[in-house]
Amino acid sequence: MVDLERTLTAKGMGMNAELTIQQVSERTRLSVYTLRYCERNELLEPIDRAANRHRRYSVIDMTLIEFLTKSRITGMSIR
């Protein structure tokens, strides 16, 4: 289960924090593949990208990921 409070406050991150896909994967315990799947299948809005084209996840993205994770725990289908 995603602990959003831990995710946002870890290492002094605030509301304007941007995380790499690896950081999001570590904090949510979701694989990089799963995060890409969620974006590709429009479960998440397109993730912003840095100048080097690497994904940068925002606090809003993390909130949506937490919602999706909790929804799946209740048995909700991704459809």
C-alpha positions as CSV (number, residue, x, y, z in Angstrom):
1,M,0.0,0.0,0.0
2,V,1.2,3.5,-0.8
3,D,1.9,5.7,2.1
4,L,1.5,9.1,0.6
5,E,2.5,11.0,3.7
6,R,5.8,9.1,3.8
7,T,6.2,9.6,0.1
8,L,5.8,13.4,0.2
9,T,7.7,14.1,3.4
10,A,10.6,11.7,2.8
11,K,13.9,13.6,2.4
12,G,12.2,17.0,2.9
13,M,10.1,16.8,-0.3
14,G,7.4,19.4,-0.5
15,M,4.4,20.1,-2.7
16,N,6.5,21.1,-5.7
17,A,8.6,18.0,-5.6
18,E,9.3,16.1,-8.8
19,L,10.3,12.5,-8.7
20,T,11.9,10.2,-11.3
21,I,10.2,7.0,-12.2
22,Q,12.7,5.1,-10.1
23,Q,12.0,7.2,-7.0
24,V,8.2,6.7,-7.5
25,S,8.8,2.9,-8.0
26,E,10.7,2.7,-4.7
27,R,8.2,4.8,-2.7
28,T,5.1,3.1,-4.1
29,R,6.5,-0.4,-4.4
30,L,5.1,-0.5,-7.9
31,S,7.4,-1.6,-10.7
32,V,8.6,0.8,-13.4
33,Y,6.8,-1.4,-15.9
34,T,3.5,-1.0,-13.9
35,L,3.9,2.8,-13.8
36,R,4.5,3.0,-17.5
37,Y,1.5,0.7,-18.1
38,C,-0.7,3.0,-16.1
39,E,0.3,6.0,-18.2
40,R,0.1,4.1,-21.5
41,N,-3.4,2.8,-20.7
42,E,-4.5,6.3,-19.5
43,L,-5.0,5.4,-15.9
44,L,-2.8,8.4,-15.3
45,E,-2.6,11.6,-17.2
46,P,0.5,11.9,-19.4
47,I,3.4,12.4,-17.0
48,D,5.5,15.6,-17.4
49,R,9.0,15.2,-18.7
50,A,12.2,17.0,-18.0
51,A,14.3,18.5,-20.7
52,N,16.1,15.2,-21.1
53,R,12.7,13.5,-21.7
54,H,12.8,11.6,-18.5
55,R,9.4,11.3,-16.6
56,R,8.9,13.7,-13.6
57,Y,6.1,12.7,-11.3
58,S,4.4,15.5,-9.4
59,V,2.5,15.4,-6.0
60,I,-0.7,15.2,-8.0
61,D,0.6,12.2,-9.9
62,M,1.5,10.5,-6.7
63,T,-2.0,11.1,-5.3
64,L,-3.5,9.5,-8.3
65,I,-1.2,6.5,-8.0
66,E,-2.2,6.2,-4.4
67,F,-5.9,6.2,-5.4
68,L,-5.4,3.6,-8.1
69,T,-3.5,1.4,-5.7
70,K,-6.1,1.6,-3.0
71,S,-8.9,1.0,-5.6
72,R,-7.2,-2.2,-6.8
73,I,-6.9,-3.4,-3.1
74,T,-10.7,-3.1,-2.9
75,G,-11.0,-5.3,-6.0
76,M,-11.9,-2.5,-8.5
77,S,-11.1,-3.4,-12.0
78,I,-8.9,-1.1,-14.1
79,R,-11.7,-0.9,-16.7
